[in-house]
């Protein structure tokens, strides 16, 4: 039995108001997200790290410090991160902070992802035997549903993985479940039409979990597909995804969030008109909010490159400048940053004490190049 409850409008606004009142954080550090949720403009990511005990402890400490600071109430993970150990680390930390009364469960927004094969590094068969023993032999996964030996979207596979994610995280309800790189992995192999058929089935499954109280919302976590032009073979349209969600879930469907890379090194979501919207072409950061989707952005530090050699602005370090840029993009709910080293964690969390940049300052980081503002 996992922690009951889920992120709520009342709980997340309570977290926000306490942070503003007791820690003097600017109100603008928090954004209103779909579902009337008040979410921090910095979120904790958990992607990088070895599948070992020391990294487990580092992730648990990062969650504890981030949440306890009052500066972060967005936690992002995936079942395949560190071979399920990222979810398990987040789950242990989540249980501890709630048990201690640091926060209530309804104050935190917990997101995970499924779609990729994810052997369990801490229990079960060795990774080399895991696919056969846990998925193929029991009939959880048909070999024909496996794409490139690493990704699947069949109903039985997604059900199996979601049950494990809830167990790993120790929660009754996951606030957000992303289909992990679905268009990126599937379209080049099975084609657009078959992918849309698989996506409709997945969305129907997610809606069933919402009705059962196991899931709050669902979304797409992506890499290239939303940021490349429509002529690109790997392109995917958010409009098409929203149409499918309405088909299976009506106007109250649960497809409410999207995740994609955005940074000083990867600014396409702001300045490249890659998404069709009502017959026009607009940047992703325009299209998603107009379609009712909240945007979470990944790799704001370009996997450490910008922290080491990026620009510096307004008395900020290179890492802080990169985070401030990412969280200041209009249309963004939160920039997700992986942080485990205590020194880096403290440095990054300091950004929350600042108001996001205005549009002019934000745009100046890209040399004044336009983009989403034009939409």
N, C-alpha and C positions, 0 to 999 in steps of 0.2 A: 504494500500500500504506500503510494507516494504522498508527497506533500499535497494537501488539497488546495484548491483555489487557482487563480490565474491573474495575470496583470489586469487591472481594472482602471477605469477613469478616476474613481475616487482614490484608489491606492497610489497610482502614479502621481496624481496631483498632490497627495499628501507628502510623498517623497520630495517632489519639487519644492513645495512650500517650506518644508523643513530645511532644505538645502539653502534656500534664499534667506530664510529668517535666521537660522542658526549659524550658517557658514558664510553668509554674505556673498553667495554666488549670484551672478546676474540672472535675472529672470529669463533673459534671452538664451541662456545656455540650454534651456529646455524647449522642445518643439512639440506641437500638437500633432499626433500621428493618427491615422485611421483608427476608429474606435474611440475617439476622444481621449487617447492616451497621452500623458505628458512624459516624453522620453528625453533622456540626456543626449546632447549633440555629440558626445563621445561615447562609443561603445567598446566593450572589451572583446577582442577576438582571441581565438585559442588555437590557431592553425599550426604554428611552427613549434617544433620541439621533438625530442626523441621519445619513444614509448618506454620510458623508464621511471623509476620511483622519484628521483630528484626533480624531474620535470613535472611529475604529478604534484609534488609539494609546491613547486614554484607557481603552477597554475592555480592551485587552491589558495595560495597566499595572495596572488594577484586579484582573484575574485573577492577575497575578504577585504583587502585594502581598498580596492576600487569602489565596492559597494559601501563599505564603512566610511569612506571619505565623503559620502553624500554627493559625489560628482558623477557617478555612473549607475544607471539602473537598466542598462541594455547589455545582455550577455549573449554572445554569438558563438556557436560551435557547430560541429557536424559529426555524424556517427563515424565517418572515416578518418577524422583528424586523430592522429597518433593511434590508429588502430583501436578506436573506441575509448581510449584512455582520456581523451580531452573531455568527452561527455561525462565520464565517470568522475573526473577531477572537479568539473563544474558542479556535478550533483552532490559530491561530498561537501564542497564549500557552501553551496546553497542551503543544504540541510543545517550546517553549523550556524550560518548567519541568521537564519530564521529562528533556530532553537535558542540562540543567545538574545534574541529580541533586537538585534541590530537593525533589521528591516522585517517587514511582513511580506509574505509571499505575493500579495496583490500589488506590491510596490515595484516589483521586478518584472522585466520583460525578457523571457528566455526563448531564444531561437535556435533551432538546429536544422540539419539538412539530411536528405537521403537520396539515394540513386546510385551511388558508387558502392562497389563491394567493400566490405569493412570487416576483415578478420579481427577477432578480439585478442589483443596482445596480453591480456592479464588473466584469461581463463579460456577453457575450451581447447580444441585441437590446435596444433601449430599452424601458422598461416598457410603453409604449403598444402596442408590437408583440409583446411577449413572449407573451401568451396565445395569439395566433394562430400564431406561428411555432414556439413550443416545445411547446405542449400540444395545440391543436386540429388543426392541419395534420398533425402526425405521428400523430394518433390516440391520444395519451396521455389525453386527456380528451374525453368526449362532452359536447356542450353541455347535454344533458338532465340530466347529473349535477351541473351547476353550480347552486348555491343562492345567490340574491341577488347573483350576479355575483362572489362572493368565496370560497365554501367548497365543498369537494367531498370525498367519501369513497369514490370508486370505487377498485377494486383497482389499476388501472393508474396512476392519479394518485398514490395513496399510495406505490406502489412507486417511481415516478419521484422523488418528493420525498424519500423515505427514503434512496435512493442518493445524492442530492445532499447531504443532511444529513451522511451519513457522510464524504463527500468534503470538505465544508466544515470539519467538525470534525477531520478527519485521524485518525479512529479506526477500527479494525476493528469494534469493538463499542460501541454506544450503551447506556449503563446503563439509561436510562429514556426511552421515547417516549410522549408524551401525544397522544391525539387532542384537537386544540385546539378547545375550545368546540363540540364536536360537538352535544350536545343543545341548547345555546343557539341555535346557528345553524340547525340542521336541523328540529327539532320544529315550530317555528311555520310552516314552509313545507311540509314533506312529511308531517307528522303523526307521531304516536308509533309506530304499527305499522311504517310504512316505515322510520323511523329505526332501530328495533330490528333490522330485517332488514339494514340497512346496517351497523349496529354489529356484528352477528354476523359478517358477512363481513370487517370490519376486524379483529376479534379473531382470526379464523382466520388472517388474513395475518400478524398480529403473532406468533402462535404459530409460524408457519412460520419467521419470522426468528429467533425464540428457538432453535428446533431447529437452525438453521444457524449459530448462534453469533454472529449479527450484533446481537442485542438481548438485554439482560438482563431487562427487565420493561417492562410498559406500563401506561398509566393514562389518566385523564380530567382534562384541565385545563379548568376551568369558570369561569363568572362567576355568573349568577343561578340556574341550574336546580336546584342542590342546596340552595339557601338559601331558596327560596320554598315556601309550603305546597302540599300535594298538590292542592288545588283550583285552583291557578294553572295556566293552560294550558301554561306553560313548565316546569313541574316535572318533575324526573327522579329516579327511585329508584335508589340504589346497589344495593339488593337485586336489582333487575332486571339490572343490569350484571354483578353477580357470578354470577347464574344463567347468563347467556350465556357468561361466561368458563369456568365449570365445564362447560357443554355442549360447548364447542369444545376445551378444554384439560384437562379432568379436574380432580381436586383439586390437582394441581400446576400449575395455570394461572399465567400470568404477569401477570394483572391485580392489581397490588399497591400502586398509589399513586393518590392523587387530589390535585388542587390547586384551591384556591378562595380568594376574598378573605377576609381576616379582619384587623380592626384595631379600635381604639377607635371609629372612625367606622362600621365595618361589622361588628358583633359577632354577627350572626345565627347563625353556625355554632356559637356557644356557647350562646346563650340563646333560640333559636327551635326548637321541636320540629318540624322539617320533613321528617324522614326516617322512613318506615315501617320497623320492624324487629321481626320476630317478632310481628306483630299490634299493636304499639304504635307511638307516635310519639315520636321522640327527636331531640335536636339532632345536627347533622352530625358534630360532634366526638366524639359517643358512637357513632354508627352506624358510621362508617368504621373505627375500630380494631376494633370487634367483628366486622366483616366481613373482618378481616385486611388492612386497607388502611392504609398510611402516609399521613399528611397533610402536605402542603406548603402553606403559606399565602402569598398574594400581597398586594401593595399595603399593607404594614404602616404606611407613612407617609401613606396616602391621597393618593398622588401629590404628596407634599410638603406638603400642607395641615397635617398633624399636626406636621411638623418646624418649620413656621413659627409655628403658633399653638396647638399642642396642650398638654396639661397637663404638669407636671414633677413627678417623684417621686424621693425618696431621693437627692437631689443629682445627678440625671441631667438632661441637656438634654431639650428636648421630643422631639427625634428619638430619643434614647436611651430615653426613657420609652416611646415608641410601640413601639420594637423589643423592649424588655424585656417589655412586655405581650404582644405577639404570640408571642414565643418561649416564654413561660411558660404558654400555654394547654395544659391537660392534653389529651393526644392528638395534639399537634403534633410532627412530626419537626423541621421547620425553617421559620422565617420567611424569605422570599426578599426581598431588598432590592436595588434597583438603585443602584449607587454608583460614580461615576467621578471626581468632584472629590476631589483628594487630602485636603483638609481634612475633607470629609464622610466619606470612606472611613476615615480615622483615627478620627474620632469614633464612627462606627458599630461599628468593630471592637473598640473599648474595651468594648462591652457583653459580649463573650465572656468577659471576665475576671471577670464576676459570675455567681453562681449564679442560675438562674431564680427568680422569685418563688414563694413557696408559694401554696396555693390561696386563703387568706384575703386576702393582699395583692393577688393577681391579681383576685379578685372585687371588691375594694374600688374598683378603678378604674372599675367599672361601677355604682358606687353600691350594691354588695352584692347586685345582682340575681343570681338563681340561674341555672341553665342546665344545662350538661352534667353537673354534679355530681349533679343529681337523677336522671340516667339510670344 
